[in-house]
Structures are given as C-alpha cells and as structure tokens.
Amino acid sequence: MYSKDEILKAMETCLDDHEKVIFKARHGVELDPATLEQLYSNFNISRDVLISIEGKVLRYLRQNKNPHN
C-alpha cells in the first residue's frame, strides 16, 4: 500500500498537466471521484488512455519504493 504523499509525488513527477487533471478526477484528489463514464465523456478519452495514465503512476511507485518499507 502506498501513502497519499507517495501517490501525489508520483503523480507530480510522471504526469503532464492534462494527465494530472484526469488522475485527480478519477481518484477524488481535491474533488469527489468521477465515474469512468464521466471521465470518458468529459475528457474525451478512451479506457486505454486512462489505463495508461494510471500505469505511469504505478510504475513510478514500484520503481521508487523504499526497500526498507
């Protein structure tokens, strides 16, 4: 499990501004979480794009996880 701070750092490090907005909307950072349907229509993105954005954050977290945790 990752802390909120770790996730926010990963998001800030590896996502561009547009991707950050989508990630925040999906996961309820600063606002209520959006449904998948809302994301697809409001941002005009596909499921694959959303998976790619979330994958970037997860890869960063896995690669930068402190081995002492």
Contacts in CASP RR format, 6 or more apart in sequence:
PFRMAT RR
TARGET T0000
AUTHOR 0000-0000-0000
METHOD contacts of the structure
MODEL  1
MYSKDEILKAMETCLDDHEKVIFKARHGVELDPATLEQLYSNFNISRDVL
ISIEGKVLRYLRQNKNPHN
2 10 0 8 1.000
2 61 0 8 1.000
2 65 0 8 1.000
6 61 0 8 1.000
7 27 0 8 1.000
7 57 0 8 1.000
7 61 0 8 1.000
8 29 0 8 1.000
10 57 0 8 1.000
10 60 0 8 1.000
10 61 0 8 1.000
10 64 0 8 1.000
11 20 0 8 1.000
11 23 0 8 1.000
11 24 0 8 1.000
11 29 0 8 1.000
11 57 0 8 1.000
12 20 0 8 1.000
13 60 0 8 1.000
14 56 0 8 1.000
14 57 0 8 1.000
14 59 0 8 1.000
14 60 0 8 1.000
15 23 0 8 1.000
15 53 0 8 1.000
15 56 0 8 1.000
15 57 0 8 1.000
19 53 0 8 1.000
19 56 0 8 1.000
21 43 0 8 1.000
22 39 0 8 1.000
22 43 0 8 1.000
22 45 0 8 1.000
22 49 0 8 1.000
22 50 0 8 1.000
22 53 0 8 1.000
23 29 0 8 1.000
23 53 0 8 1.000
23 54 0 8 1.000
23 57 0 8 1.000
24 30 0 8 1.000
24 31 0 8 1.000
25 31 0 8 1.000
25 33 0 8 1.000
25 34 0 8 1.000
25 38 0 8 1.000
25 39 0 8 1.000
25 42 0 8 1.000
25 43 0 8 1.000
26 33 0 8 1.000
26 34 0 8 1.000
26 39 0 8 1.000
26 50 0 8 1.000
26 53 0 8 1.000
26 54 0 8 1.000
27 33 0 8 1.000
28 34 0 8 1.000
34 42 0 8 1.000
36 47 0 8 1.000
36 50 0 8 1.000
39 45 0 8 1.000
39 50 0 8 1.000
40 46 0 8 1.000
40 47 0 8 1.000
40 50 0 8 1.000
END
